[in-house]
Amino acid sequence: MLKGIPGILSPDLLKVIMEMGHGDEIVIADGNFPSASIAQRLVRCDGHGTVPVLEAVLKLFPLDTYVDRAVALMAVTPGDKVQPVIWEQYRRSVIASGEPFRDFEYVERFAFYERARKAYAVIATGESALYANIILKKGVIQ
C-alpha cells in the first residue's frame, strides 16, 4: 500500500502510466470495446466503471497542454439515437482534476479504433454505458 495513490490503480496500471511519455495516449475503454484485440498493452480493470478509473488516473496523469484537445471521445455513429450521458460526468471529472481543458475531441468510431491501436495502452473496464470510451494524451509535469 502507498499513501496518496488511489486504490483503484493497480501496480500494472501505475507502471504503464509511469512508462508513458509526453504525447503518448491511453484509452479507458468500456465493456463493449474490443480491448484485447486492439491493445498494444492491456490493463484489466474489470468490475470498475470508466468514471472512477478516469478520476484516479487524472490524479497522477498530466494532460498535454500543447494540443487543442488532450481528451478524445468516440463520436456517436450517425443514425444512432444514443445520447451518451456519461460524457457530462467525464467533463465534470476532467474539470475537477484541475488539468487544463478546453473541450473534447470527437473521433469517428473506426478512426477511434485506429487511434486506440496506436495508443500506449488500453484500460479495459466493466463500464456498461454506451460510447464510454475515452482517450487521454499525456503531457508534462511543469
Sequence and secondary structure as in RCSB ss.txt:
>XXXX:A:sequence
MLKGIPGILSPDLLKVIMEMGHGDEIVIADGNFPSASIAQRLVRCDGHGTVPVLEAVLKLFPLDTYVDRAVALMA
VTPGDKVQPVIWEQYRRSVIASGEPFRDFEYVERFAFYERARKAYAVIATGESALYANIILKKGVIQ
>XXXX:A:secstr
  TTS TTS HHHHHHHHH  TT EEEEE TTS HHHH SSEEEETT  HHHHHHHHHTT  B SSSS SEEEE 
  TT     THHHHHHHHHHHHT      EEE HHHHHHHHHHSSEEEEE   STT  EEEEB    
